[in-house]
Amino acid sequence: MSIASPFPTAFGGLQPLLDWQAAWVEGLLQAQSLQFQMLGAWQHPFAAVHQELWDQWVAHFGGGVPLDA
């Protein structure tokens, strides 16, 4: 099943250009999605370092051993 073009047949010559533009935009969206995934992956190690530093601060200045909740 093919989707009919929204343009009349007089503008049929624009279809390859529109297809190229749609493919280019789709590629940009995929690249942005990959960037967000990489950003999310980077957050895990930083969160672990932050938790370790917080635990050390609590153990030293808080007067006790940090409890993992």
Secondary structure, DSSP 8 states (H G I E B T S, - for coil): -----SS-GGGGGGHHHHHHHHHHHHHHHHHHHHHHHHHHHHHHHHHHHHHHHHHHHHHHHSSS-----
